[in-house]
Amino acid sequence: MKRILVVDDDEAILRLLKKTLAMLGFEADCTTQGQQAIELLQKYRYDLILLDIRMPEVNGVEVAAAAHKNAPSIPILFMSGNPN
C-alpha cells in the first residue's frame, strides 16, 4: 500500500483528504504541524507528501527542505487555501 503524508493546519482538510485517500487505497498519515511532519519523515518512508505552504511555526517550504534532505526523490504536492 502506498503511504502518503498529508500536512495542513486546517483539520477539516486533513479529515477530507485522509478519508478520500483511504477510499482510493492509500494509507495517509496526517498532521497539522510542520515540526511533527519532519519527525514523521525521519521515522517513515512516504511515497508522496501533500503539503500546505502556509502554516504557523514551521511552514511548508521548511518541511519540504527537511523532506528532501532525508529522501531527495520524494514527490511533493504543495497546497494553499490562500486566494492570493
C-alpha positions in Angstrom: 0.0 0.0 0.0 1.3 3.5 -0.9 1.9 5.8 2.1 1.2 9.5 1.9 2.0 12.3 4.4 -0.6 15.0 4.5 0.3 18.2 6.2 -2.2 21.1 6.6 -3.1 23.3 9.5 -6.8 23.0 8.7 -8.2 19.9 10.4 -11.2 19.7 8.1 -9.0 19.5 5.1 -7.0 16.7 6.8 -10.1 14.7 7.6 -11.4 15.1 4.0 -8.0 14.1 2.4 -7.5 11.2 4.8 -11.0 9.8 4.0 -10.6 10.3 0.3 -7.1 8.7 0.2 -8.3 5.7 2.2 -11.2 5.2 -0.2 -8.6 5.2 -3.1 -6.5 2.6 -1.3 -3.8 4.8 0.2 -2.5 4.9 3.7 -2.3 8.5 4.9 -0.6 9.9 8.0 -1.9 13.4 8.8 -0.6 16.3 10.9 -1.5 19.9 11.4 2.1 20.8 12.5 5.2 21.2 10.3 7.6 20.0 13.1 5.6 16.8 13.6 5.7 16.3 9.8 9.5 16.5 9.9 9.6 13.9 12.8 7.3 11.6 10.8 9.6 12.0 7.7 12.5 10.8 9.9 10.5 7.8 11.1 8.7 6.5 8.0 9.1 6.3 4.2 6.5 8.1 2.2 5.6 7.8 -1.5 4.1 11.3 -1.7 3.7 14.4 0.5 0.7 16.7 0.2 1.8 19.9 1.9 0.2 23.2 2.8 2.6 26.1 2.2 1.3 28.5 4.8 1.4 27.1 8.4 2.3 28.6 11.7 5.7 27.9 13.2 7.3 25.5 10.7 5.9 26.3 7.2 5.6 24.0 4.1 8.8 25.2 2.5 10.7 24.3 5.6 9.1 20.8 5.7 9.9 20.3 2.0 13.5 21.2 2.6 13.7 18.7 5.5 12.0 16.0 3.4 14.5 16.4 0.5 17.4 16.1 3.0 16.1 12.6 4.0 14.6 11.5 0.7 15.6 13.7 -2.2 13.3 11.9 -4.8 10.1 12.1 -2.8 7.4 14.0 -4.8 5.7 16.9 -3.0 2.4 18.5 -4.0 2.0 21.9 -2.4 -1.4 23.2 -1.5 -2.7 26.5 -0.3 -6.1 27.8 0.7 -4.9 31.4 0.2 -6.9 33.0 -2.6 -3.9 35.2 -3.5 
